[in-house]
Structure formats: C-alpha cells, structure tokens
Amino acid sequence: MDKLKMHSPNLTEANIAKLAALFPSCVTEARDEQGRVKQAIDFDQLRQELSDQIVEGPQERYHLNWPGKREALLAANAPIAKTLRPQREESVDFDSTKNLFIEGDNLEAIKLLQESYLEKVGMIYIDPPYNTGREFVYDDDFKSTVKDYVSSSLQEDEEGTRLVVNLESNGRFHSDWLSMMYPRLRLSKNLLKEDGVIFISIDDNEYHNLRKLCDEVFGEDNFIACIVWQKRYVSNVTAKWMSDMHDYILVYAKDKSLVSFSSWERSTQQQAAYKNPDSDPRGVWRAQDLSASKPYMAGLYEIVGPTGKVFSPPPNRYWRCNEKQFKEWDSDNRIWWGVNKDARPMLKSFLDESERGITPHTWWDYSFAGHNKEATLELKEIFDGNSPFDTPKPVKLLKKLVELAGLENSLIMDFFAGSCSLAHAVMENNAEKGSGNRFVVIQMPEPCNQKNDSYTSGFSTVSEIGRERIKRAGNNLVGSSGVEDIGFRYLKVDSTNFRDVFYSPDGFSQDILSSAVDNIKDGRREEDLLFQVLLDWGVDLSLPISHQEIDGKTVFFVDGAEKHMALAACFDLDVDEAFVKQLAEYEPLRVVFRDAGFASDSVKINVEQIFAQKSPNTEVKVL
C-alpha cells in the first residue's frame, strides 16, 4: 500500500520529466550530495538541441539577470515539509464557506497549494511591497519556523541566517526585490487557469524590472496592458521634485488568446451624447467620423451631398468604407448630413444596436477607481474611526478589476493580502452583481506598525487586521440579495504533522525508530491530519467536510456523506476488517488511514483487497 508523500511537489523533478519528454537525448544521470544516482539534464546537449549552430560555450543573449536569480529559481522549485493547519474557532462559517484565509509566508503557502489549485484560479491580484528603500521581509528559508520570519529570507548573515534588510545602501537593492518576487510569480502562474489573468500593482521604483520579470515568467506575448491609476487627487506638498500622482497595474494573461474582458457600462454623461434630432425610429444615436487614417485605396472617392456639395476625405485620410457601402448606409438613413443637409457626412451609431459598452482603457482616474484617501476612509468606517493599516487599496479599484475580468463562480487570489481589500471587493461584487466568486487570500503574520492605529486598536499582526476586516465587511453585507458567502476558512502555514523520522529515517538510530511507532507529532489534531491529506492528494480545501461515527470510529467525509465522496479518512487506532468493510460500502474516490492505526499487520495487508472487491475505483493510502 502506498504512503502519501506529505510534502509539496518537487518541481525540479517535474521539470526534468517535461524536458525528458521533449529532448530524450538530453537525459543523463548524476549523483546527488548523498552519492545516490538520480536523473539529470545534460545542459550542454540541451543548448545544442535548441541551437541551429555549433555551441562551444556560453553565448550572449538578451535576458533579465541579477545576483541571486539562480537561488531564487531554486527556491521556487524546492519542496518543503510544511502543512496548513485549520483554525476552526477563528474562522467564519467554517463548514459552509468556500473562501480561504491563509496565514503564513506566501511562498510556502503557494507551494502547498500547487496541487489542490493547479490551473483553478481565474484571477490573481497582488499589491507586493514597493521597493522604497525600507525593509521588506519574506521567509524564503524553508528550515525556519514561523516565529523566525523577521530574520529570514534569501541572504545569509555570518551565522548562516538569511536576511533581507533592503536598504538603499545595500548593493543588491533591486536584486533582493527581484529574488523575492521571482519564485512567487513562477509558482502563481501554475495556479492560473488557461484563460486566467494577473493584475500587479507597482510604482516607479520597480515598474521597469517587474515588466521584464513578468515577460520572462508569463511570456512577452501575454502582456495585455499597463493600467495607470490616479491614486491621489491633490499634489503631495512634501514631494522633493515632483508629486507622484499615480501607480501602475500590470496586466498579464496565462494565454492572452483565450482572454476576453468585459466592456464598461456607459456613464450617464456618455449616454447623454446620444440624441435623436431627426426623430429616427431606431432611437437615439451619435455621429461618428466617416474618415480614417489607415490607408484604404477603396476609400478614395468623392461624395455628393443632398445639396450637390462635393466632399473628399480630409488630407492624408480615407473614407472608412467603399463607395458601395456608403450608398447602402445613405439609402438606409444612416448618414447624417446636418440640419441643413449640407454638412460633411457622418455615420449614425445607434445606442440600441451597440452590442458592447465602452472598450476598457488604461487611464483610470480617481473618480472612476477611487484613491488612497478613500481607501483610508473605508478602513476608518470599518474600524470605528481607526485606520490600522498604512497602505490599503480602495475597494472601488479592486471591484473595477474584478468586473473587468468578467468572472462568475470563479476563484480569485491575493497572496500579498495586507488589509484584505480584495476579499472585501469580491464580497461586495458578489452582493451587487450576484457573481458567486470566491477568494483565497494569503498574508504573513507581519508585526503591525506601532506608529499607526493598529496597536491602539488591539492588533499585533497585519493578518489579524485582514481577518477582522473580512468579518466586519461581511457583517455589513448581511441581507444583500447577492450575498451567499461572507465566511472564510482560516488556515495557518505550519511545520508538517509528521515527526522528523518520517522524512529522514537514515538520521535516526534503530532504538528511536523502534519507539516511534506512530509517526504523528504530539498535539496534532485529526483535522490537522485531514488537511495535510487534502493538500497531498490535491483536493480543493474549501469542499464541505462532515464526520460520522461508524462502528465506534470517527470518519471524515469530504464533499459528500452518502456515497462516492471525494475522500474518506479515518485516523483512529485499532481499525479492524469489519470496520474497513463497512467503510468500503460508501465507495469513496479516495480513502486514507493512519499507518499505525490498524489492529494488526494482517488487517493492513487485507485493506486493499477489501476495497478492490467492494469499491474497486477507490484509491487507498496511509499516512
């Protein structure tokens, strides 16, 4: 019987397998640090396979590079022995909600979600820390515990502790930021659906580097646009040279050819431009220019108006249609000649015939998408006059992004969640549009700024602020017609539920191995084990969970309780064949037991045979 592997997937091995399928001649063998033979790639041969000339050595090429890029790539691919532990008591509607709030380092969290949410996310929005010269801290040392995150990242001090104190005096000012972003973006791409999109807020400091980084990760051809958002409506009087009034939002797709954005609804002012001065029965219309700048030889002709006046295209322009098409429009009363019938011809565009609204554009002013001050006022309204987070984004801005993506019943992610403006926006969008979207937000338990309202409000970490905001914003939406889910499952990134001997038995003596009959750490609950199983098996973490008593044993059922559920799990001890036969009657797609939970070795041996007879489609594993 196979054991669950209980760690995130080894992406290096997966990448080697993909290359081996494409270039079998590049597959070779090498020895690892322990001297064991493993599959590897002959990179010289691979370079030759991808070249139409003889490769003699490294060749110059156009690409983005920085000190630490290789380490960042290694960080993206390396597996981790971590898990997500449910916090039922601090969740909201734990049993019914489809939303997730994950507390912990976002790189570790994204790694853990690789199988459960592979190609399932419709939209990602992130507002990463801007590279302003102040410190930013992210835990990219997989051996550290959560309490060590303040002092761990991609650089090491003299004691071997990795640090990122990203000051302008640091020679790796841009490199540190790129090394932090690179693995997170690479892994997040795996989570996007084929028609998924990512929106990334950024300022002038790293816009140029982020654009190149995203070109590498998502592909230059999948760049869609750069939105310019007016974040201030008055000039910053403390600015030294010029007041920065805007931020950027980079927009990339997993596959741009599959993406379509929703049109914008016309404003009252835009609709007022449609009139009907000639009482046309087709309704209101607006006049459009009949000329175009694109060369079109069939558009070079003279038009004779109702009064005999002759019109030619303006200099260096062309009529947008050929002469036959023009005459058809004119006979259908679609040409406007002015009140006196002697004006230059214009094409009548009828509002009722317009299939699309306004084509989205890249200039988003504060009246359209909100501004920084509005975001702060939103927090104060939620938190009784206090603003416990320094740099929130306005809900209005994020709702515009959700509406632009045109998602319904889709999954939306933010792995730099901050005060959880995106979760707030998703819930409001659901209330207003009935979209049925759900969210996954990830935030590190970063200590709050002691100089703002967070401490006086009783919050010690940013993740506490985010969770409380979701609760209060959800309560404010109770009673709205489109709201079905204002809850969230609160999960924490933590060390694995298994003892170290489970991962490295070679490092322990036989006496210790003999005493460690049960490989589960002390203090871990059955629900902790269940969620690690869900991660390992790639099951959606938001599926409904129930439990039943069967023959005196507690059984967890995921996504169903009658038959053919996604998973059945029993972590009790003294499991016998009678119980196994009863459980097999439910015919789950997957079933898992505790490795040390069987009453005898013979029961463990017979489990697979029992399921093969009673439920042949069930996959059986132990932990």
C-alpha positions as CSV (number, residue, x, y, z in Angstrom):
1,M,0.0,0.0,0.0
2,D,1.4,3.4,-1.0
3,K,2.1,6.1,1.5
4,L,1.2,9.7,1.0
5,K,4.3,11.8,0.4
6,M,3.4,14.6,2.8
7,H,5.4,17.4,1.2
8,S,4.8,19.9,-1.7
9,P,5.6,18.6,-5.2
10,N,9.3,18.5,-6.3
11,L,9.0,20.9,-9.3
12,T,12.7,20.2,-10.3
13,E,11.8,16.6,-10.9
14,A,8.7,17.6,-12.8
15,N,10.6,19.9,-15.0
16,I,13.2,17.3,-15.7
17,A,10.4,14.9,-16.7
18,K,9.0,17.5,-19.1
19,L,12.4,18.1,-20.7
20,A,13.0,14.4,-21.0
21,A,9.7,14.1,-22.9
22,L,10.8,16.8,-25.3
23,F,14.5,16.1,-25.5
24,P,15.2,12.5,-24.6
25,S,18.8,12.8,-25.8
26,C,19.5,15.4,-23.0
27,V,18.6,13.0,-20.2
28,T,21.6,11.7,-18.2
29,E,22.4,10.6,-14.7
30,A,24.3,12.3,-11.9
31,R,25.0,11.7,-8.2
32,D,23.4,13.9,-5.5
33,E,25.1,15.0,-2.3
34,Q,24.5,11.6,-0.7
35,G,26.1,9.8,-3.7
36,R,22.8,8.4,-4.9
37,V,22.2,8.2,-8.7
38,K,19.4,10.5,-10.0
39,Q,18.1,11.6,-13.3
40,A,19.6,14.9,-14.6
41,I,19.7,17.0,-17.7
42,D,22.9,17.5,-19.8
43,F,22.6,21.2,-20.3
44,D,25.3,21.4,-22.9
45,Q,23.4,18.9,-25.0
46,L,20.1,20.8,-24.3
47,R,21.7,24.1,-25.5
48,Q,22.8,22.3,-28.7
49,E,19.3,20.9,-29.2
50,L,17.9,24.5,-29.1
51,S,20.6,26.0,-31.4
52,D,21.0,25.9,-35.2
53,Q,24.7,26.5,-34.8
54,I,27.5,24.7,-33.0
55,V,27.5,25.5,-29.3
56,E,31.0,25.9,-27.9
57,G,30.2,27.7,-24.7
58,P,28.1,30.3,-23.1
59,Q,26.7,32.8,-25.6
60,E,25.5,36.3,-25.1
61,R,21.7,36.7,-25.2
62,Y,19.1,39.2,-24.2
63,H,17.6,38.3,-20.8
64,L,17.0,39.6,-17.3
65,N,19.6,38.7,-14.8
66,W,20.6,39.7,-11.3
67,P,22.8,38.4,-8.4
68,G,20.7,35.7,-6.7
69,K,18.5,34.7,-9.6
70,R,19.7,31.1,-9.6
71,E,19.0,30.9,-5.8
72,A,15.5,32.3,-6.4
73,L,14.8,29.7,-9.1
74,L,16.0,27.0,-6.7
75,A,13.7,28.5,-4.0
76,A,10.7,28.2,-6.4
77,N,11.4,24.5,-7.3
78,A,12.5,23.1,-3.9
79,P,9.9,21.0,-2.0
80,I,9.0,21.9,1.6
81,A,7.8,19.8,4.5
82,K,5.0,22.0,5.7
83,T,1.3,21.9,6.0
84,L,-1.8,24.1,6.5
85,R,-3.5,23.7,9.9
86,P,-7.2,24.7,10.2
87,Q,-8.2,27.2,12.8
88,R,-11.8,26.3,13.1
89,E,-12.6,28.5,16.2
90,E,-11.3,31.7,14.5
91,S,-12.9,31.0,11.1
92,V,-16.3,32.2,10.0
93,D,-18.8,29.6,8.8
94,F,-16.0,27.0,8.6
95,D,-18.3,24.2,7.4
96,S,-20.0,26.0,4.6
97,T,-17.7,28.7,3.3
98,K,-15.8,28.4,0.0
99,N,-13.3,31.2,0.9
100,L,-9.9,30.7,2.4
101,F,-7.7,33.0,4.6
102,I,-4.1,31.6,4.8
103,E,-1.7,33.0,7.4
104,G,2.0,32.4,6.7
105,D,4.8,33.1,4.2
106,N,3.2,33.4,0.8
107,L,5.9,31.4,-1.0
108,E,5.4,28.4,1.3
109,A,1.6,28.8,1.0
110,I,1.7,28.9,-2.8
111,K,3.9,25.8,-2.8
112,L,1.4,24.0,-0.6
113,L,-1.5,24.9,-3.0
114,Q,0.2,23.7,-6.2
115,E,-1.8,20.5,-6.4
116,S,-5.1,21.5,-4.9
117,Y,-5.4,24.6,-7.0
118,L,-3.4,23.8,-10.2
119,E,-5.0,25.8,-13.1
120,K,-8.1,26.6,-11.0
121,V,-7.6,30.4,-10.3
122,G,-9.4,32.8,-12.7
123,M,-7.7,36.0,-11.4
124,I,-4.8,37.0,-9.2
125,Y,-4.4,40.5,-7.8
126,I,-1.3,41.3,-5.8
127,D,0.0,44.5,-4.2
128,P,3.6,43.5,-3.3
129,P,5.8,45.6,-1.1
130,Y,7.1,48.5,-3.2
131,N,10.9,48.8,-3.2
132,T,11.2,52.2,-1.5
133,G,14.4,51.5,0.4
134,R,12.6,50.5,3.6
135,E,12.8,46.9,4.9
136,F,10.6,44.2,3.4
137,V,10.8,40.8,4.9
138,Y,9.7,37.4,3.4
139,D,10.6,34.0,4.7
140,D,12.4,32.0,2.0
141,D,14.4,29.8,4.3
142,F,12.3,26.6,4.4
143,K,14.0,25.4,7.6
144,S,12.8,28.3,9.7
145,T,9.7,28.3,11.9
146,V,7.1,31.0,11.6
147,K,8.5,32.9,14.6
148,D,11.8,33.3,12.7
149,Y,10.3,35.0,9.6
150,V,11.5,38.5,10.6
151,S,15.1,37.5,10.2
152,S,15.0,35.1,7.3
153,S,14.9,35.4,3.5
154,L,17.3,35.0,0.6
155,Q,20.6,36.4,2.2
156,E,22.6,34.9,5.0
157,D,24.4,36.6,7.8
158,E,27.6,35.4,9.4
159,E,25.6,32.8,11.5
160,G,24.0,31.4,8.4
161,T,20.7,33.1,9.0
162,R,19.3,34.5,5.7
163,L,18.3,38.2,5.9
164,V,16.7,40.8,3.6
165,V,17.1,44.3,5.0
166,N,16.5,46.0,1.8
167,L,18.1,49.4,2.3
168,E,19.3,51.7,-0.5
169,S,22.8,51.2,0.9
170,N,22.5,47.6,0.0
171,G,24.3,46.8,-3.2
172,R,21.6,44.4,-4.1
173,F,18.8,47.0,-3.8
174,H,16.9,45.8,-6.9
175,S,18.2,42.2,-6.7
176,D,16.7,41.5,-3.3
177,W,13.3,42.6,-4.5
178,L,13.5,40.6,-7.7
179,S,14.7,37.5,-5.8
180,M,11.7,37.9,-3.6
181,M,9.2,38.3,-6.5
182,Y,10.6,35.7,-9.0
183,P,9.7,32.4,-7.3
184,R,6.3,33.7,-6.2
185,L,5.3,34.7,-9.7
186,R,6.6,31.5,-11.2
187,L,4.6,29.4,-8.9
188,S,1.5,31.6,-9.1
189,K,1.4,31.1,-12.9
190,N,0.8,27.4,-12.3
191,L,-2.4,28.2,-10.3
192,L,-3.9,30.3,-13.1
193,K,-6.5,28.8,-15.4
194,E,-5.5,28.8,-19.1
195,D,-7.7,32.0,-19.5
196,G,-6.6,33.4,-16.2
197,V,-5.2,36.9,-15.7
198,I,-2.9,38.5,-13.1
199,F,-3.0,42.2,-12.0
200,I,0.1,43.6,-10.2
201,S,0.2,47.0,-8.5
202,I,3.6,48.7,-8.6
203,D,5.1,52.1,-8.5
204,D,8.0,53.8,-10.4
205,N,10.8,52.1,-8.4
206,E,10.4,48.6,-9.8
207,Y,8.0,49.0,-12.7
208,H,10.7,48.5,-15.3
209,N,12.1,45.4,-13.6
210,L,8.7,44.0,-12.9
211,R,7.7,44.3,-16.6
212,K,10.8,42.4,-17.7
213,L,10.3,39.8,-14.9
214,C,6.7,39.2,-16.0
215,D,7.8,39.0,-19.6
216,E,10.1,36.1,-18.6
217,V,7.5,34.4,-16.3
218,F,4.3,34.8,-18.4
219,G,5.8,35.5,-21.8
220,E,6.1,38.8,-23.5
221,D,3.2,37.9,-25.9
222,N,0.9,37.6,-22.9
223,F,1.3,41.2,-21.8
224,I,-2.1,42.8,-22.0
225,A,-1.8,46.3,-20.7
226,C,-0.4,48.7,-18.1
227,I,-3.2,50.5,-16.3
228,V,-2.3,53.9,-14.9
229,W,-4.3,54.6,-11.8
230,Q,-4.6,58.1,-10.3
231,K,-4.0,57.3,-6.6
232,R,-4.0,61.0,-5.5
233,Y,-6.4,63.8,-6.3
234,V,-4.2,66.6,-4.8
235,S,-0.5,67.1,-5.1
236,N,1.8,66.0,-2.4
237,V,3.3,69.2,-1.0
238,T,6.2,67.3,0.7
239,A,7.5,65.9,-2.6
240,K,11.1,66.9,-3.3
241,W,10.9,67.2,-7.1
242,M,7.5,66.2,-8.4
243,S,4.5,64.7,-6.7
244,D,3.8,61.1,-7.9
245,M,0.0,61.0,-8.6
246,H,-0.3,57.5,-10.0
247,D,0.6,53.9,-9.6
248,Y,0.7,51.2,-12.3
249,I,-1.2,47.9,-12.6
250,L,0.5,45.5,-14.9
251,V,-1.9,43.0,-16.6
252,Y,-0.7,39.7,-17.9
253,A,-2.5,36.5,-19.0
254,K,-1.7,32.9,-18.8
255,D,-2.7,32.7,-22.5
256,K,-3.8,36.0,-23.9
257,S,-5.6,34.4,-26.9
258,L,-8.2,33.0,-24.5
259,V,-8.9,36.1,-22.5
260,S,-11.8,38.5,-23.1
261,F,-12.5,41.5,-20.9
262,S,-15.9,42.9,-20.1
263,S,-16.9,46.2,-21.6
264,W,-17.6,49.1,-19.3
265,E,-21.2,50.3,-18.9
266,R,-21.8,53.8,-20.3
267,S,-22.0,56.6,-17.7
268,T,-24.9,59.0,-17.7
269,Q,-22.7,61.6,-19.3
270,Q,-21.7,59.2,-22.1
271,Q,-25.3,58.2,-22.7
272,A,-26.3,61.9,-22.9
273,A,-24.1,62.1,-26.1
274,Y,-26.7,60.0,-27.9
275,K,-29.5,62.1,-29.3
276,N,-32.2,61.9,-32.0
277,P,-32.5,65.2,-33.8
278,D,-34.1,63.7,-36.9
279,S,-36.6,61.5,-34.9
280,D,-35.2,58.3,-36.3
281,P,-37.5,55.4,-35.3
282,R,-34.4,53.3,-34.3
283,G,-33.8,55.6,-31.3
284,V,-31.0,57.8,-30.1
285,W,-27.7,57.9,-31.9
286,R,-24.4,59.7,-32.0
287,A,-22.5,60.8,-35.1
288,Q,-19.2,59.1,-35.9
289,D,-16.4,60.3,-38.3
290,L,-16.6,58.6,-41.6
291,S,-12.9,59.1,-42.3
292,A,-9.9,57.0,-41.1
293,S,-6.1,57.4,-41.1
294,K,-5.3,53.8,-42.2
295,P,-4.5,53.7,-45.9
296,Y,-7.5,52.2,-47.8
297,M,-7.5,52.8,-51.6
298,A,-11.2,51.9,-52.0
299,G,-11.9,54.8,-49.6
300,L,-10.6,57.4,-52.1
301,Y,-13.6,58.8,-53.8
302,E,-15.8,61.9,-53.8
303,I,-19.2,62.0,-52.1
304,V,-22.0,64.3,-53.4
305,G,-24.4,65.5,-50.7
306,P,-28.1,66.2,-50.9
307,T,-27.5,69.8,-51.9
308,G,-24.9,68.9,-54.6
309,K,-22.0,69.8,-52.4
310,V,-19.0,67.5,-53.0
311,F,-16.9,66.1,-50.2
312,S,-13.5,64.4,-50.3
313,P,-11.7,62.7,-47.5
314,P,-9.6,65.1,-45.3
315,P,-5.9,65.3,-46.2
316,N,-4.0,62.1,-45.6
317,R,-7.2,60.3,-44.6
318,Y,-9.6,57.9,-46.3
319,W,-13.3,57.1,-46.1
320,R,-13.7,54.2,-43.8
321,C,-15.9,52.3,-46.3
322,N,-16.0,51.8,-50.0
323,E,-18.5,53.7,-52.2
324,K,-21.0,50.8,-52.4
325,Q,-21.2,50.5,-48.6
326,F,-21.6,54.3,-48.3
327,K,-24.6,54.3,-50.7
328,E,-26.2,51.4,-48.7
329,W,-25.8,53.4,-45.5
330,D,-27.2,56.5,-47.1
331,S,-30.3,54.8,-48.5
332,D,-30.9,53.3,-45.0
333,N,-30.9,56.8,-43.5
334,R,-27.7,56.0,-41.5
335,I,-25.8,59.1,-42.8
336,W,-26.2,62.4,-41.1
337,W,-25.8,65.5,-43.3
338,G,-26.6,68.1,-40.6
339,V,-29.7,70.0,-40.0
340,N,-29.4,71.9,-43.3
341,K,-28.3,68.8,-45.3
342,D,-25.1,70.5,-46.3
343,A,-22.6,69.3,-43.6
344,R,-19.8,66.8,-44.0
345,P,-21.4,63.3,-43.9
346,M,-21.2,61.4,-40.5
347,L,-22.3,57.9,-39.7
348,K,-25.2,57.4,-37.2
349,S,-24.3,54.9,-34.5
350,F,-27.4,53.8,-32.7
351,L,-27.3,53.1,-29.0
352,D,-29.7,50.2,-29.2
353,E,-27.6,48.5,-31.9
354,S,-24.4,48.7,-29.8
355,E,-23.5,45.2,-28.7
356,R,-20.6,46.4,-26.5
357,G,-20.4,49.1,-24.0
358,I,-17.2,51.2,-23.7
359,T,-14.0,49.4,-24.6
360,P,-11.8,49.5,-21.4
361,H,-8.8,51.7,-21.5
362,T,-5.7,52.2,-19.4
363,W,-6.3,55.6,-17.8
364,W,-8.2,55.1,-14.5
365,D,-8.7,58.4,-12.7
366,Y,-9.7,58.7,-9.1
367,S,-13.4,59.4,-9.8
368,F,-13.6,56.1,-11.7
369,A,-11.5,53.8,-9.5
370,G,-11.0,55.6,-6.1
371,H,-7.9,56.9,-4.5
372,N,-5.6,56.4,-1.5
373,K,-7.6,58.7,0.8
374,E,-10.8,56.9,0.0
375,A,-9.1,53.6,1.0
376,T,-8.1,55.0,4.3
377,L,-11.6,56.3,5.0
378,E,-13.0,52.9,4.2
379,L,-10.8,51.4,6.9
380,K,-11.9,54.0,9.4
381,E,-15.5,53.3,8.7
382,I,-14.9,49.6,9.3
383,F,-12.7,50.0,12.4
384,D,-14.6,52.6,14.3
385,G,-12.6,55.7,13.2
386,N,-9.2,54.0,13.3
387,S,-7.0,53.1,10.3
388,P,-4.9,50.2,11.4
389,F,-3.1,49.6,8.0
390,D,-0.8,52.2,6.3
391,T,-1.3,51.3,2.6
392,P,-4.7,49.9,1.8
393,K,-6.1,49.9,-1.8
394,P,-9.6,51.3,-2.3
395,V,-12.4,48.7,-2.7
396,K,-13.6,50.6,-5.7
397,L,-10.3,50.0,-7.6
398,L,-10.4,46.2,-6.9
399,K,-14.0,45.9,-7.8
400,K,-13.2,47.5,-11.2
401,L,-10.6,44.9,-11.8
402,V,-12.9,42.0,-10.8
403,E,-15.6,43.5,-13.1
404,L,-13.0,43.9,-15.9
405,A,-12.1,40.2,-15.7
406,G,-15.8,39.4,-16.1
407,L,-15.6,36.4,-13.7
408,E,-18.5,34.4,-12.4
409,N,-18.3,31.5,-9.9
410,S,-14.5,31.7,-10.2
411,L,-11.6,31.7,-7.8
412,I,-9.8,35.0,-7.1
413,M,-6.5,35.1,-5.3
414,D,-4.3,37.6,-3.5
415,F,-1.1,36.4,-1.9
416,F,0.0,39.8,-0.6
417,A,-3.3,40.3,1.1
418,G,-2.5,43.2,3.5
419,S,-5.7,44.5,5.0
420,C,-7.7,42.2,2.6
421,S,-9.2,44.9,0.3
422,L,-9.5,42.3,-2.4
423,A,-11.6,39.9,-0.2
424,H,-13.8,42.9,0.7
425,A,-14.1,43.8,-3.0
426,V,-15.0,40.2,-4.0
427,M,-17.8,40.1,-1.4
428,E,-19.2,43.5,-2.5
429,N,-19.0,42.5,-6.1
430,N,-20.9,39.3,-5.3
431,A,-23.5,41.3,-3.5
432,E,-24.0,43.8,-6.3
433,K,-23.7,41.5,-9.3
434,G,-24.5,38.1,-8.0
435,S,-21.2,36.9,-9.4
436,G,-20.7,34.0,-7.0
437,N,-16.9,34.4,-6.9
438,R,-14.8,33.1,-4.0
439,F,-11.4,34.2,-2.7
440,V,-8.1,32.8,-1.4
441,V,-6.0,35.4,0.4
442,I,-2.6,34.9,1.9
443,Q,-0.9,37.1,4.5
444,M,2.2,36.7,6.6
445,P,1.7,37.5,10.4
446,E,3.8,40.6,9.9
447,P,4.0,42.8,13.1
448,C,1.9,45.9,12.9
449,N,3.4,49.4,12.6
450,Q,3.5,50.6,16.2
451,K,3.1,54.2,15.0
452,N,-0.3,53.8,13.4
453,D,-3.8,52.9,14.8
454,S,-3.2,49.2,14.7
455,Y,-1.7,49.0,18.2
456,T,-4.4,51.2,19.8
457,S,-7.0,49.0,18.0
458,G,-5.6,45.9,19.7
459,F,-4.0,44.3,16.6
460,S,-0.5,42.9,16.8
461,T,-0.1,41.5,13.2
462,V,-1.3,42.5,9.7
463,S,-3.1,39.2,9.3
464,E,-5.2,39.9,12.3
465,I,-6.3,43.2,10.7
466,G,-7.2,41.3,7.4
467,R,-9.3,38.7,9.1
468,E,-11.2,41.2,11.2
469,R,-11.8,43.4,8.1
470,I,-13.3,40.4,6.3
471,K,-15.6,39.7,9.3
472,R,-16.8,43.2,9.6
473,A,-17.2,43.8,5.9
474,G,-19.2,40.6,5.6
475,N,-21.4,41.6,8.5
476,N,-22.2,44.9,6.7
477,L,-23.3,42.9,3.7
478,V,-25.7,40.6,5.5
479,G,-29.1,41.0,3.9
480,S,-27.8,42.0,0.5
481,S,-29.6,39.9,-2.2
482,G,-26.4,38.6,-4.0
483,V,-24.5,37.6,-0.9
484,E,-24.3,33.9,-0.2
485,D,-20.9,33.5,1.4
486,I,-19.3,36.0,3.8
487,G,-17.2,33.5,5.7
488,F,-13.7,32.1,5.4
489,R,-11.7,29.1,6.5
490,Y,-8.7,30.3,8.4
491,L,-5.6,28.1,7.8
492,K,-2.1,28.5,9.1
493,V,1.2,27.5,7.4
494,D,3.0,25.3,10.0
495,S,5.5,22.6,10.2
496,T,4.5,19.2,9.0
497,N,2.3,17.0,11.2
498,F,4.9,14.2,11.0
499,R,8.0,13.6,13.1
500,D,11.4,14.2,11.5
501,V,12.0,10.4,11.3
502,F,9.2,10.3,8.7
503,Y,11.3,12.4,6.3
504,S,14.9,11.4,7.2
505,P,14.9,7.9,8.8
506,D,18.6,7.5,7.9
507,G,19.5,10.1,10.5
508,F,18.0,8.2,13.5
509,S,19.1,5.2,15.5
510,Q,17.2,1.9,15.5
511,D,16.2,2.5,19.1
512,I,14.5,5.7,18.2
513,L,12.9,4.2,15.1
514,S,11.5,1.3,17.2
515,S,10.0,3.7,19.7
516,A,8.5,6.0,17.1
517,V,5.8,3.5,16.1
518,D,3.4,6.4,15.4
519,N,4.9,9.0,13.1
520,I,2.4,11.8,14.0
521,K,3.7,14.7,16.2
522,D,2.2,15.2,19.6
523,G,-0.5,17.8,19.8
524,R,-1.7,17.5,16.2
525,R,-5.5,17.0,15.8
526,E,-7.3,14.8,13.4
527,E,-8.4,17.8,11.4
528,D,-4.8,18.8,11.1
529,L,-4.1,15.4,9.5
530,L,-7.1,15.7,7.3
531,F,-5.9,19.0,5.7
532,Q,-2.5,17.7,5.1
533,V,-4.1,14.7,3.3
534,L,-6.2,17.1,1.2
535,L,-3.0,19.0,0.2
536,D,-1.1,15.9,-0.6
537,W,-3.9,14.4,-2.7
538,G,-4.6,17.8,-4.4
539,V,-8.2,18.1,-3.2
540,D,-9.9,21.5,-3.0
541,L,-9.5,22.9,0.5
542,S,-12.9,24.5,0.5
543,L,-15.0,21.4,-0.1
544,P,-17.6,20.6,2.6
545,I,-16.4,18.4,5.4
546,S,-18.5,16.2,7.7
547,H,-17.8,13.4,10.1
548,Q,-19.7,10.3,11.2
549,E,-19.3,7.5,13.7
550,I,-19.0,4.1,12.1
551,D,-18.5,1.1,14.3
552,G,-17.1,3.3,17.0
553,K,-14.6,5.0,14.7
554,T,-14.7,8.7,13.6
555,V,-14.7,9.0,9.8
556,F,-14.2,12.3,8.0
557,F,-16.1,12.7,4.7
558,V,-15.1,15.4,2.2
559,D,-17.6,16.6,-0.4
560,G,-20.4,14.2,0.3
561,A,-21.7,11.9,3.1
562,E,-23.8,9.3,1.3
563,K,-21.6,7.7,-1.4
564,H,-18.8,8.4,-3.9
565,M,-17.4,11.3,-1.8
566,A,-14.1,12.8,-2.8
567,L,-12.3,11.5,0.3
568,A,-12.9,9.4,3.4
569,A,-10.4,9.5,6.2
570,C,-10.1,7.6,9.5
571,F,-7.2,8.4,11.8
572,D,-8.4,6.3,14.8
573,L,-6.4,3.3,16.2
574,D,-7.4,-0.4,16.3
575,V,-9.0,-0.4,12.8
576,D,-10.2,-3.9,12.0
577,E,-11.5,-5.7,8.9
578,A,-15.2,-5.3,10.0
579,F,-14.8,-1.5,10.1
580,V,-12.9,-1.5,6.7
581,K,-15.7,-3.5,5.1
582,Q,-18.4,-1.0,6.4
583,L,-16.4,2.0,5.1
584,A,-15.9,0.4,1.7
585,E,-19.7,0.3,1.2
586,Y,-19.5,4.1,0.9
587,E,-17.4,3.7,-2.3
588,P,-15.3,6.9,-1.8
589,L,-13.0,8.1,-4.5
590,R,-10.1,8.1,-2.0
591,V,-9.6,6.7,1.4
592,V,-6.8,7.2,3.9
593,F,-5.9,5.5,7.2
594,R,-3.2,6.1,9.9
595,D,-0.3,3.8,9.2
596,A,-0.1,2.8,12.8
597,G,-3.9,2.6,13.1
598,F,-4.5,-1.0,12.1
599,A,-5.3,-3.6,14.7
600,S,-2.8,-6.0,13.2
601,D,-0.5,-6.4,10.2
602,S,-3.0,-8.8,8.6
603,V,-5.7,-6.1,8.6
604,K,-3.3,-3.7,6.9
605,I,-2.4,-6.2,4.3
606,N,-6.1,-7.0,3.6
607,V,-7.3,-3.4,3.3
608,E,-6.5,-3.0,-0.4
609,Q,-8.1,-6.4,-1.2
610,I,-11.3,-5.4,0.6
611,F,-11.7,-2.2,-1.3
612,A,-10.8,-3.9,-4.6
613,Q,-13.8,-6.2,-4.0
614,K,-16.3,-3.7,-2.7
615,S,-15.2,-0.4,-4.2
616,P,-12.6,-1.1,-7.0
617,N,-12.4,2.6,-8.0
618,T,-11.2,3.7,-4.6
619,E,-7.6,4.8,-4.2
620,V,-6.2,3.6,-0.8
621,K,-3.3,5.2,1.0
622,V,-1.9,5.5,4.5
623,L,0.0,8.2,6.4
